Amino acid sequence: GTHFSRPNSDAAQRKAIRVIKAKGGKVVFDIDYRPNLWGLAGHAEGFERYVKSDRVSAQLKSVLPDCDLIVG
């Protein structure tokens, strides 16, 4: 999920999903939620494993319909 935290990497991931789905492939999504990489905690606060964010939740939920397996 961290790859969806920045606009350019989000666009690249979504393109990869479209390409693999068009070819009949499967998408495995590892949520890998790290608040510090979403700008919700400082890098010195990497131990912070959960910070509630409606923005992050909405962003990650938008990917779920295209996924065949979700882990994390």
Distance bins in CASP14 RR format, pairs under 12 A and 6 or more apart:
PFRMAT RR
TARGET T0000
AUTHOR 0000-0000-0000
RMODE 2
METHOD distances of the structure
MODEL  1
1 9 0 0 0 0 1 0 0 0 0 0 0
1 10 0 0 0 0 1 0 0 0 0 0 0
1 13 0 0 0 0 1 0 0 0 0 0 0
1 14 0 0 0 0 0 1 0 0 0 0 0
1 28 0 0 0 0 0 1 0 0 0 0 0
1 29 1 0 0 1 0 0 0 0 0 0 0
1 30 1 0 0 1 0 0 0 0 0 0 0
1 31 1 0 1 0 0 0 0 0 0 0 0
1 32 1 0 1 0 0 0 0 0 0 0 0
1 33 1 0 0 1 0 0 0 0 0 0 0
1 34 0 0 0 0 1 0 0 0 0 0 0
1 35 0 0 0 0 0 1 0 0 0 0 0
1 37 0 0 0 0 1 0 0 0 0 0 0
1 38 0 0 0 0 1 0 0 0 0 0 0
1 56 0 0 0 0 1 0 0 0 0 0 0
1 57 0 0 0 0 0 1 0 0 0 0 0
1 59 0 0 0 0 1 0 0 0 0 0 0
1 60 1 0 0 1 0 0 0 0 0 0 0
1 61 0 0 0 0 0 1 0 0 0 0 0
1 62 0 0 0 0 0 1 0 0 0 0 0
1 63 1 0 0 1 0 0 0 0 0 0 0
1 64 0 0 0 0 0 1 0 0 0 0 0
1 67 0 0 0 0 0 1 0 0 0 0 0
1 70 0 0 0 0 0 1 0 0 0 0 0
1 71 0 0 0 0 0 1 0 0 0 0 0
1 72 0 0 0 0 1 0 0 0 0 0 0
2 9 0 0 0 0 1 0 0 0 0 0 0
2 10 0 0 0 0 0 1 0 0 0 0 0
2 13 0 0 0 0 0 1 0 0 0 0 0
2 29 0 0 0 0 0 1 0 0 0 0 0
2 30 0 0 0 0 1 0 0 0 0 0 0
2 31 0 0 0 0 1 0 0 0 0 0 0
2 32 1 0 1 0 0 0 0 0 0 0 0
2 33 1 0 0 1 0 0 0 0 0 0 0
2 34 1 0 1 0 0 0 0 0 0 0 0
2 35 0 0 0 0 0 1 0 0 0 0 0
2 36 0 0 0 0 1 0 0 0 0 0 0
2 37 1 0 1 0 0 0 0 0 0 0 0
2 38 1 0 0 1 0 0 0 0 0 0 0
2 39 0 0 0 0 0 1 0 0 0 0 0
2 40 0 0 0 0 0 1 0 0 0 0 0
2 56 0 0 0 0 0 1 0 0 0 0 0
2 59 0 0 0 0 0 1 0 0 0 0 0
2 60 0 0 0 0 0 1 0 0 0 0 0
2 72 0 0 0 0 0 1 0 0 0 0 0
3 9 1 0 1 0 0 0 0 0 0 0 0
3 10 1 0 0 1 0 0 0 0 0 0 0
3 11 0 0 0 0 0 1 0 0 0 0 0
3 12 1 0 0 1 0 0 0 0 0 0 0
3 13 1 0 1 0 0 0 0 0 0 0 0
3 14 0 0 0 0 1 0 0 0 0 0 0
3 15 0 0 0 0 0 1 0 0 0 0 0
3 16 0 0 0 0 1 0 0 0 0 0 0
3 17 0 0 0 0 0 1 0 0 0 0 0
3 29 0 0 0 0 1 0 0 0 0 0 0
3 30 0 0 0 0 1 0 0 0 0 0 0
3 31 0 0 0 0 0 1 0 0 0 0 0
3 32 0 0 0 0 1 0 0 0 0 0 0
3 33 0 0 0 0 0 1 0 0 0 0 0
3 34 0 0 0 0 0 1 0 0 0 0 0
3 37 0 0 0 0 1 0 0 0 0 0 0
3 38 0 0 0 0 0 1 0 0 0 0 0
3 59 0 0 0 0 0 1 0 0 0 0 0
3 60 0 0 0 0 0 1 0 0 0 0 0
3 63 0 0 0 0 1 0 0 0 0 0 0
4 10 1 0 1 0 0 0 0 0 0 0 0
4 11 0 0 0 0 1 0 0 0 0 0 0
4 12 0 0 0 0 1 0 0 0 0 0 0
4 13 1 0 0 1 0 0 0 0 0 0 0
4 14 0 0 0 0 1 0 0 0 0 0 0
4 16 0 0 0 0 0 1 0 0 0 0 0
4 17 0 0 0 0 0 1 0 0 0 0 0
4 29 0 0 0 0 1 0 0 0 0 0 0
4 30 0 0 0 0 0 1 0 0 0 0 0
4 31 0 0 0 0 1 0 0 0 0 0 0
4 32 0 0 0 0 1 0 0 0 0 0 0
4 33 0 0 0 0 0 1 0 0 0 0 0
4 34 0 0 0 0 0 1 0 0 0 0 0
4 37 0 0 0 0 0 1 0 0 0 0 0
4 38 0 0 0 0 1 0 0 0 0 0 0
4 55 0 0 0 0 0 1 0 0 0 0 0
4 56 0 0 0 0 1 0 0 0 0 0 0
4 57 0 0 0 0 0 1 0 0 0 0 0
4 58 0 0 0 0 0 1 0 0 0 0 0
4 59 1 0 1 0 0 0 0 0 0 0 0
4 60 1 0 0 1 0 0 0 0 0 0 0
4 61 0 0 0 0 0 1 0 0 0 0 0
4 62 0 0 0 0 1 0 0 0 0 0 0
4 63 1 0 0 1 0 0 0 0 0 0 0
4 64 0 0 0 0 0 1 0 0 0 0 0
4 66 0 0 0 0 0 1 0 0 0 0 0
4 67 0 0 0 0 0 1 0 0 0 0 0
5 13 0 0 0 0 0 1 0 0 0 0 0
5 31 0 0 0 0 0 1 0 0 0 0 0
5 32 0 0 0 0 1 0 0 0 0 0 0
5 33 0 0 0 0 1 0 0 0 0 0 0
5 34 0 0 0 0 1 0 0 0 0 0 0
5 35 0 0 0 0 1 0 0 0 0 0 0
5 36 0 0 0 0 1 0 0 0 0 0 0
5 37 1 0 1 0 0 0 0 0 0 0 0
5 38 1 0 1 0 0 0 0 0 0 0 0
5 39 1 0 0 1 0 0 0 0 0 0 0
5 40 0 0 0 0 1 0 0 0 0 0 0
5 53 0 0 0 0 0 1 0 0 0 0 0
5 55 0 0 0 0 0 1 0 0 0 0 0
5 56 1 0 0 1 0 0 0 0 0 0 0
5 59 1 0 0 1 0 0 0 0 0 0 0
5 60 0 0 0 0 1 0 0 0 0 0 0
5 63 0 0 0 0 0 1 0 0 0 0 0
6 12 0 0 0 0 1 0 0 0 0 0 0
6 13 0 0 0 0 0 1 0 0 0 0 0
6 37 0 0 0 0 1 0 0 0 0 0 0
6 38 0 0 0 0 1 0 0 0 0 0 0
6 39 0 0 0 0 0 1 0 0 0 0 0
6 59 0 0 0 0 0 1 0 0 0 0 0
7 13 0 0 0 0 0 1 0 0 0 0 0
7 14 0 0 0 0 0 1 0 0 0 0 0
7 59 0 0 0 0 0 1 0 0 0 0 0
8 14 0 0 0 0 0 1 0 0 0 0 0
8 15 0 0 0 0 0 1 0 0 0 0 0
9 15 0 0 0 0 0 1 0 0 0 0 0
9 16 0 0 0 0 0 1 0 0 0 0 0
9 37 0 0 0 0 0 1 0 0 0 0 0
9 38 0 0 0 0 0 1 0 0 0 0 0
9 59 0 0 0 0 0 1 0 0 0 0 0
10 16 0 0 0 0 0 1 0 0 0 0 0
10 17 0 0 0 0 0 1 0 0 0 0 0
10 38 0 0 0 0 0 1 0 0 0 0 0
10 56 0 0 0 0 0 1 0 0 0 0 0
10 59 1 0 0 1 0 0 0 0 0 0 0
10 60 0 0 0 0 0 1 0 0 0 0 0
10 62 0 0 0 0 1 0 0 0 0 0 0
10 63 0 0 0 0 1 0 0 0 0 0 0
11 17 0 0 0 0 0 1 0 0 0 0 0
11 18 0 0 0 0 0 1 0 0 0 0 0
12 18 0 0 0 0 0 1 0 0 0 0 0
12 19 0 0 0 0 0 1 0 0 0 0 0
13 19 0 0 0 0 0 1 0 0 0 0 0
13 20 0 0 0 0 0 1 0 0 0 0 0
13 27 0 0 0 0 1 0 0 0 0 0 0
13 29 0 0 0 0 1 0 0 0 0 0 0
13 30 0 0 0 0 0 1 0 0 0 0 0
13 32 0 0 0 0 0 1 0 0 0 0 0
13 59 0 0 0 0 0 1 0 0 0 0 0
13 60 0 0 0 0 0 1 0 0 0 0 0
13 62 0 0 0 0 0 1 0 0 0 0 0
13 63 1 0 0 1 0 0 0 0 0 0 0
13 66 0 0 0 0 0 1 0 0 0 0 0
13 67 0 0 0 0 0 1 0 0 0 0 0
14 20 0 0 0 0 0 1 0 0 0 0 0
14 21 0 0 0 0 0 1 0 0 0 0 0
14 27 0 0 0 0 0 1 0 0 0 0 0
14 29 0 0 0 0 0 1 0 0 0 0 0
14 59 0 0 0 0 0 1 0 0 0 0 0
14 62 0 0 0 0 1 0 0 0 0 0 0
14 63 1 0 0 1 0 0 0 0 0 0 0
14 65 0 0 0 0 0 1 0 0 0 0 0
14 66 0 0 0 0 1 0 0 0 0 0 0
14 67 0 0 0 0 0 1 0 0 0 0 0
15 21 0 0 0 0 0 1 0 0 0 0 0
15 22 0 0 0 0 0 1 0 0 0 0 0
15 66 0 0 0 0 0 1 0 0 0 0 0
16 22 0 0 0 0 0 1 0 0 0 0 0
16 23 0 0 0 0 0 1 0 0 0 0 0
16 25 0 0 0 0 0 1 0 0 0 0 0
16 27 0 0 0 0 1 0 0 0 0 0 0
16 28 0 0 0 0 0 1 0 0 0 0 0
16 29 0 0 0 0 0 1 0 0 0 0 0
16 63 0 0 0 0 0 1 0 0 0 0 0
16 66 0 0 0 0 0 1 0 0 0 0 0
17 23 0 0 0 0 0 1 0 0 0 0 0
17 24 0 0 0 0 0 1 0 0 0 0 0
17 25 0 0 0 0 1 0 0 0 0 0 0
17 26 0 0 0 0 0 1 0 0 0 0 0
17 27 1 0 1 0 0 0 0 0 0 0 0
17 28 0 0 0 0 0 1 0 0 0 0 0
17 29 0 0 0 0 1 0 0 0 0 0 0
17 62 0 0 0 0 0 1 0 0 0 0 0
17 63 1 0 0 1 0 0 0 0 0 0 0
17 64 0 0 0 0 0 1 0 0 0 0 0
17 65 0 0 0 0 0 1 0 0 0 0 0
17 66 1 0 1 0 0 0 0 0 0 0 0
17 67 0 0 0 0 1 0 0 0 0 0 0
17 68 0 0 0 0 0 1 0 0 0 0 0
18 24 0 0 0 0 0 1 0 0 0 0 0
18 25 0 0 0 0 0 1 0 0 0 0 0
18 27 0 0 0 0 1 0 0 0 0 0 0
18 63 0 0 0 0 0 1 0 0 0 0 0
18 66 0 0 0 0 1 0 0 0 0 0 0
19 25 0 0 0 0 1 0 0 0 0 0 0
19 27 0 0 0 0 0 1 0 0 0 0 0
19 66 0 0 0 0 0 1 0 0 0 0 0
20 26 1 0 0 1 0 0 0 0 0 0 0
20 27 1 0 0 1 0 0 0 0 0 0 0
20 28 0 0 0 0 0 1 0 0 0 0 0
20 29 0 0 0 0 0 1 0 0 0 0 0
20 66 0 0 0 0 1 0 0 0 0 0 0
20 67 0 0 0 0 0 1 0 0 0 0 0
20 68 0 0 0 0 1 0 0 0 0 0 0
21 27 1 0 0 1 0 0 0 0 0 0 0
21 63 0 0 0 0 0 1 0 0 0 0 0
21 65 0 0 0 0 0 1 0 0 0 0 0
21 66 1 0 0 1 0 0 0 0 0 0 0
21 67 0 0 0 0 1 0 0 0 0 0 0
21 68 0 0 0 0 1 0 0 0 0 0 0
22 66 0 0 0 0 0 1 0 0 0 0 0
24 66 0 0 0 0 0 1 0 0 0 0 0
24 68 0 0 0 0 0 1 0 0 0 0 0
25 66 0 0 0 0 0 1 0 0 0 0 0
25 67 0 0 0 0 0 1 0 0 0 0 0
25 68 0 0 0 0 1 0 0 0 0 0 0
25 69 0 0 0 0 0 1 0 0 0 0 0
26 66 0 0 0 0 0 1 0 0 0 0 0
26 67 0 0 0 0 1 0 0 0 0 0 0
26 68 1 0 1 0 0 0 0 0 0 0 0
26 69 1 0 0 1 0 0 0 0 0 0 0
26 70 0 0 0 0 0 1 0 0 0 0 0
27 63 0 0 0 0 1 0 0 0 0 0 0
27 64 0 0 0 0 1 0 0 0 0 0 0
27 65 0 0 0 0 0 1 0 0 0 0 0
27 66 1 0 1 0 0 0 0 0 0 0 0
27 67 1 0 1 0 0 0 0 0 0 0 0
27 68 1 0 1 0 0 0 0 0 0 0 0
27 69 1 0 0 1 0 0 0 0 0 0 0
27 70 0 0 0 0 1 0 0 0 0 0 0
27 71 0 0 0 0 0 1 0 0 0 0 0
28 63 0 0 0 0 0 1 0 0 0 0 0
28 66 0 0 0 0 0 1 0 0 0 0 0
28 67 1 0 0 1 0 0 0 0 0 0 0
28 68 1 0 0 1 0 0 0 0 0 0 0
28 69 1 0 1 0 0 0 0 0 0 0 0
28 70 1 0 0 1 0 0 0 0 0 0 0
28 71 1 0 0 1 0 0 0 0 0 0 0
28 72 0 0 0 0 0 1 0 0 0 0 0
29 60 0 0 0 0 1 0 0 0 0 0 0
29 61 0 0 0 0 0 1 0 0 0 0 0
29 62 0 0 0 0 0 1 0 0 0 0 0
29 63 1 0 0 1 0 0 0 0 0 0 0
29 64 1 0 0 1 0 0 0 0 0 0 0
29 65 0 0 0 0 0 1 0 0 0 0 0
29 66 0 0 0 0 1 0 0 0 0 0 0
29 67 1 0 1 0 0 0 0 0 0 0 0
29 68 0 0 0 0 1 0 0 0 0 0 0
29 69 1 0 0 1 0 0 0 0 0 0 0
29 70 1 0 1 0 0 0 0 0 0 0 0
29 71 1 0 0 1 0 0 0 0 0 0 0
29 72 0 0 0 0 1 0 0 0 0 0 0
30 60 0 0 0 0 0 1 0 0 0 0 0
30 63 0 0 0 0 0 1 0 0 0 0 0
30 67 0 0 0 0 0 1 0 0 0 0 0
30 69 0 0 0 0 1 0 0 0 0 0 0
30 70 0 0 0 0 1 0 0 0 0 0 0
30 71 1 0 1 0 0 0 0 0 0 0 0
30 72 1 0 1 0 0 0 0 0 0 0 0
31 38 0 0 0 0 0 1 0 0 0 0 0
31 49 0 0 0 0 0 1 0 0 0 0 0
31 50 0 0 0 0 0 1 0 0 0 0 0
31 56 0 0 0 0 1 0 0 0 0 0 0
31 57 0 0 0 0 0 1 0 0 0 0 0
31 59 0 0 0 0 0 1 0 0 0 0 0
31 60 1 0 0 1 0 0 0 0 0 0 0
31 61 0 0 0 0 0 1 0 0 0 0 0
31 63 0 0 0 0 1 0 0 0 0 0 0
31 64 0 0 0 0 1 0 0 0 0 0 0
31 67 0 0 0 0 1 0 0 0 0 0 0
31 69 0 0 0 0 0 1 0 0 0 0 0
31 70 1 0 0 1 0 0 0 0 0 0 0
31 71 1 0 0 1 0 0 0 0 0 0 0
31 72 1 0 1 0 0 0 0 0 0 0 0
32 38 0 0 0 0 0 1 0 0 0 0 0
32 49 0 0 0 0 0 1 0 0 0 0 0
32 56 0 0 0 0 0 1 0 0 0 0 0
32 60 0 0 0 0 0 1 0 0 0 0 0
32 70 0 0 0 0 0 1 0 0 0 0 0
32 71 0 0 0 0 1 0 0 0 0 0 0
32 72 1 0 0 1 0 0 0 0 0 0 0
33 40 0 0 0 0 1 0 0 0 0 0 0
33 41 0 0 0 0 0 1 0 0 0 0 0
33 46 0 0 0 0 0 1 0 0 0 0 0
33 48 0 0 0 0 0 1 0 0 0 0 0
33 49 1 0 0 1 0 0 0 0 0 0 0
33 50 1 0 0 1 0 0 0 0 0 0 0
33 51 0 0 0 0 1 0 0 0 0 0 0
33 52 0 0 0 0 0 1 0 0 0 0 0
33 53 0 0 0 0 1 0 0 0 0 0 0
33 56 1 0 0 1 0 0 0 0 0 0 0
33 57 0 0 0 0 1 0 0 0 0 0 0
33 59 0 0 0 0 0 1 0 0 0 0 0
33 60 1 0 0 1 0 0 0 0 0 0 0
33 70 0 0 0 0 0 1 0 0 0 0 0
33 71 0 0 0 0 0 1 0 0 0 0 0
33 72 1 0 0 1 0 0 0 0 0 0 0
34 40 0 0 0 0 1 0 0 0 0 0 0
34 41 0 0 0 0 1 0 0 0 0 0 0
34 42 0 0 0 0 0 1 0 0 0 0 0
34 43 0 0 0 0 0 1 0 0 0 0 0
34 45 0 0 0 0 0 1 0 0 0 0 0
34 46 1 0 0 1 0 0 0 0 0 0 0
34 47 0 0 0 0 0 1 0 0 0 0 0
34 48 0 0 0 0 1 0 0 0 0 0 0
34 49 0 0 0 0 1 0 0 0 0 0 0
34 50 0 0 0 0 1 0 0 0 0 0 0
34 51 0 0 0 0 1 0 0 0 0 0 0
34 53 0 0 0 0 0 1 0 0 0 0 0
34 56 0 0 0 0 0 1 0 0 0 0 0
34 72 0 0 0 0 0 1 0 0 0 0 0
35 41 1 0 1 0 0 0 0 0 0 0 0
35 42 0 0 0 0 1 0 0 0 0 0 0
35 43 0 0 0 0 0 1 0 0 0 0 0
35 45 1 0 0 1 0 0 0 0 0 0 0
35 46 1 0 0 1 0 0 0 0 0 0 0
35 47 0 0 0 0 0 1 0 0 0 0 0
35 48 1 0 1 0 0 0 0 0 0 0 0
35 49 1 0 0 1 0 0 0 0 0 0 0
35 50 1 0 0 1 0 0 0 0 0 0 0
35 51 1 1 0 0 0 0 0 0 0 0 0
35 52 0 0 0 0 1 0 0 0 0 0 0
35 53 1 0 0 1 0 0 0 0 0 0 0
35 55 0 0 0 0 0 1 0 0 0 0 0
35 56 0 0 0 0 1 0 0 0 0 0 0
36 42 1 0 1 0 0 0 0 0 0 0 0
36 43 1 0 1 0 0 0 0 0 0 0 0
36 44 0 0 0 0 1 0 0 0 0 0 0
36 45 1 0 1 0 0 0 0 0 0 0 0
36 46 1 0 1 0 0 0 0 0 0 0 0
36 47 0 0 0 0 1 0 0 0 0 0 0
36 48 1 0 0 1 0 0 0 0 0 0 0
36 49 0 0 0 0 1 0 0 0 0 0 0
36 50 0 0 0 0 0 1 0 0 0 0 0
36 51 0 0 0 0 1 0 0 0 0 0 0
36 53 0 0 0 0 0 1 0 0 0 0 0
36 56 0 0 0 0 0 1 0 0 0 0 0
37 43 0 0 0 0 1 0 0 0 0 0 0
37 45 0 0 0 0 0 1 0 0 0 0 0
37 46 0 0 0 0 1 0 0 0 0 0 0
37 48 0 0 0 0 0 1 0 0 0 0 0
37 51 0 0 0 0 0 1 0 0 0 0 0
37 53 0 0 0 0 0 1 0 0 0 0 0
37 56 0 0 0 0 0 1 0 0 0 0 0
38 46 0 0 0 0 0 1 0 0 0 0 0
38 48 0 0 0 0 0 1 0 0 0 0 0
38 50 0 0 0 0 0 1 0 0 0 0 0
38 51 1 0 0 1 0 0 0 0 0 0 0
38 52 0 0 0 0 0 1 0 0 0 0 0
38 53 1 0 0 1 0 0 0 0 0 0 0
38 54 0 0 0 0 0 1 0 0 0 0 0
38 55 0 0 0 0 1 0 0 0 0 0 0
38 56 1 0 1 0 0 0 0 0 0 0 0
38 57 0 0 0 0 0 1 0 0 0 0 0
38 59 0 0 0 0 1 0 0 0 0 0 0
38 60 0 0 0 0 1 0 0 0 0 0 0
39 45 0 0 0 0 0 1 0 0 0 0 0
39 46 0 0 0 0 0 1 0 0 0 0 0
39 48 0 0 0 0 0 1 0 0 0 0 0
39 51 0 0 0 0 1 0 0 0 0 0 0
39 53 0 0 0 0 1 0 0 0 0 0 0
39 55 0 0 0 0 0 1 0 0 0 0 0
39 56 0 0 0 0 1 0 0 0 0 0 0
40 46 0 0 0 0 0 1 0 0 0 0 0
40 48 0 0 0 0 1 0 0 0 0 0 0
40 49 0 0 0 0 0 1 0 0 0 0 0
40 50 0 0 0 0 1 0 0 0 0 0 0
40 51 1 0 1 0 0 0 0 0 0 0 0
40 52 0 0 0 0 1 0 0 0 0 0 0
40 53 1 0 1 0 0 0 0 0 0 0 0
40 54 0 0 0 0 0 1 0 0 0 0 0
40 55 0 0 0 0 1 0 0 0 0 0 0
40 56 1 0 0 1 0 0 0 0 0 0 0
40 57 0 0 0 0 0 1 0 0 0 0 0
41 47 0 0 0 0 1 0 0 0 0 0 0
41 48 1 0 1 0 0 0 0 0 0 0 0
41 49 0 0 0 0 1 0 0 0 0 0 0
41 50 0 0 0 0 1 0 0 0 0 0 0
41 51 1 0 1 0 0 0 0 0 0 0 0
41 52 0 0 0 0 0 1 0 0 0 0 0
41 53 0 0 0 0 0 1 0 0 0 0 0
41 56 0 0 0 0 0 1 0 0 0 0 0
42 48 1 0 0 1 0 0 0 0 0 0 0
42 51 0 0 0 0 0 1 0 0 0 0 0
45 51 0 0 0 0 1 0 0 0 0 0 0
49 72 0 0 0 0 0 1 0 0 0 0 0
50 56 0 0 0 0 0 1 0 0 0 0 0
50 57 0 0 0 0 0 1 0 0 0 0 0
51 57 0 0 0 0 0 1 0 0 0 0 0
53 59 0 0 0 0 1 0 0 0 0 0 0
53 60 0 0 0 0 1 0 0 0 0 0 0
53 61 0 0 0 0 0 1 0 0 0 0 0
54 60 0 0 0 0 0 1 0 0 0 0 0
54 61 0 0 0 0 0 1 0 0 0 0 0
55 61 0 0 0 0 0 1 0 0 0 0 0
55 62 0 0 0 0 0 1 0 0 0 0 0
56 62 0 0 0 0 0 1 0 0 0 0 0
56 63 0 0 0 0 0 1 0 0 0 0 0
57 63 0 0 0 0 0 1 0 0 0 0 0
57 64 0 0 0 0 0 1 0 0 0 0 0
58 64 0 0 0 0 0 1 0 0 0 0 0
60 66 0 0 0 0 0 1 0 0 0 0 0
60 67 0 0 0 0 0 1 0 0 0 0 0
60 70 0 0 0 0 1 0 0 0 0 0 0
60 72 0 0 0 0 0 1 0 0 0 0 0
61 67 0 0 0 0 0 1 0 0 0 0 0
61 70 0 0 0 0 0 1 0 0 0 0 0
63 70 0 0 0 0 1 0 0 0 0 0 0
64 70 1 0 0 1 0 0 0 0 0 0 0
END
